[in-house]
Amino acid sequence: RFTKRTLYQERRVELYWAIDPEQRHAEAWTPETDLPVVERERLVWAPSDAHEPFVFDLTARFARLDAE
């Protein structure tokens, strides 16, 4: 997790999500961040050339994990 994130930051990957199903959250990293933004409900990715943002519903996904 550390090595991949560091590599992505060095390569200037715009956004990297690390999803932790046990903790029920995701970390959002960018090349500039030293600490992640922790998201618990949803992830949103809105590239400038997209017609609409991609939204990943963490709450719903984690609920499905509980049901499996």
Summary of the structure (lengths in Angstrom):
residues: 68
radius of gyration: 13.1
end to end distance: 25.2
largest distance: 38.1
contacts: 138
relative contact order: 0.17
helix: 28%
strand: 31%
